[in-house]
Amino acid sequence: MSLKLKSGFEFDYDNLYGEGKVTDADLKSYEADLKRAHEAMKVMREKGFIRAHLSKDGEPEKVLFSQLPYVEEGHLNSPSSMKHLQELTDHVKDNVDVVVSLGIGGSYLGDKVIFDVQCGEFWNSMTKEERGGFPKVYFSGNNIDPQRTYDLIHYLEKAAEVKKCHEGGKLKVLLLVISKSGGTLDTMSNFMVIYDELGKCADIDQEVVAVTDPNMENQTLLKKLAIEKGWPQYAVPDGVGGRFSIFSEVGLTLAACVGFDIQAFLDGAKDMDQACQNEDIWQNPAMLNAALKFAASEKHGRDIEVMMPYGDYMESISMWYIQLLAESLGKQYNREGKEVCYGRTPIVAVGTRDMHSMTQQHQEGRLNKVIQFLKVKNWKHDYKIPNVFPEAKKLADIAGVTMSDALETARQSNADALTGNHRYNATFTLPELNAYHLGELLYMLAMSIAYEGELADVDAFNQPGVEAYKKIMWPRLNELKKEME
């Protein structure tokens, strides 16, 4: 059983739904809740309203992520904002040598997804011509790691020496700093150290692009700095939490720096949003996914979700999904203030790599997991495995099939083995790994989380637990500073 869209995107739920799994009776028991959830999604799209949602300051706040796929005047993504992104593309191409993207949470995880799908692991080892004139990209600001920060600075200094010797001129480095407030400890500590150290290097020309809160009336720290220093600015929009921000300028600025097809990405999200407006659960991928996962958790105890893409460059999708699921649904209280301690636990795995490390636990461990596979149907590049050692029978047996066929055979075998031992699993299929289908997938997952928040009666758009440690951390940092003075 599967739900397949016209685009070729497919959700195969045969190993998650049916006798001995999530049943018709399970879904029937949520019929009224699902209807209310679907109506809530309509209101969210039309008015940006989600019942009982408040900002971290306790004020009413709109939820606007569902607006992002639609490029229209007056929207967060508009023709003028697309033009502004194109200006960034035009500036970095053939002009900037290195972009350092500084962000944490969705400002890192979403950007890393785009980088991996567009560029891949060996991007920075390619020549500028092979990269189409686009710069190398390095990430920072997602941890306060002094050793890695030193290594990055040291690398850039050495790269500047090499450029001076072989090409002449200075190494041009763009620091893409992403922080709504400008006070994010992890991001801004790295930014300040890198900005200061690179500024001391005579062979480096650095510039800064700030992605921050655009509010002019109540300017954030980074906004004030950007105005004072004359840095180009892009928006971290209100009403879009970091885990949903990949469809905004938070993710699209990095996309602009590597030649990612932004319009196709948003088109994929838009087409998925339209599919998710269907009130028939069997034709609505997000509602169906949410209902099956919620029922698996609440009625069958399968409250862990292993997101397991088959393909190295999709591991970052799992990392992005961890934040989406954990921050959105891991809530101590429901919207009436009752303690519920709700939340499914997300885990990253990659096929076939983790079939050799985690599958033993998936296959025979506790019956508390749903394994969510992600596969690509048609790979851009593929190889037929050659019979280069015919004298070795076991290796000869492998020969003659393509790598993609071998990959899918391994995935299907894993799924069948899990199903044979009462282990729930499902599969998302992307026709190709490209910007359009990535937009489809990520938007469907985001909308699924919105539906599940309604089913669980928790606010899927706040993150009070994240604020708890910050209230402890900042006074301690101030005390530490006093002790060092």
Secondary structure, 3 states (H helix, E strand, C coil): CEEECCCCCEEECCCCECCCCECHHHHHHCHHHHHHHHHHHHHHHHHCCCCCCECCCCCECCCCHHHCCCCCCCCCCCHHHHHHHHHHHHHHCCCCCEEEEECCCHHHHHHHHHHHHHCCCCHHHCCCCCCCCCCEEEEECCCCCHHHHHHHHHHHHHHHHHHHHHCCCCEEEEEEEECCCCCCHHHHHHHHHHHHHHHCCCCEEEEEEEEECCCCCCCCHHHHHHHHHCCCEEECCCCCCHHHHHHCHHHHHHHHHHCCCHHHHHHHHHHHHHHCCCCCHHHCHHHHHHHHHHHHHHHHCCCEEEEEEECHHHHHHHHHHHHHHHHHHCEEECCCCCEEEECCEEEECCECHHHHCCHHHHHHCCCCEEEEEEEECCCCCCCECCCCCCCCHHHHHHCCCEHHHHHHHHHHHHHHHHHHCCCEEEEEEECCCCHHHHHHHHHHHHHHHHHHHHHHCCCCCCCHHHHHHHHHHHHHHHHHHHHHC
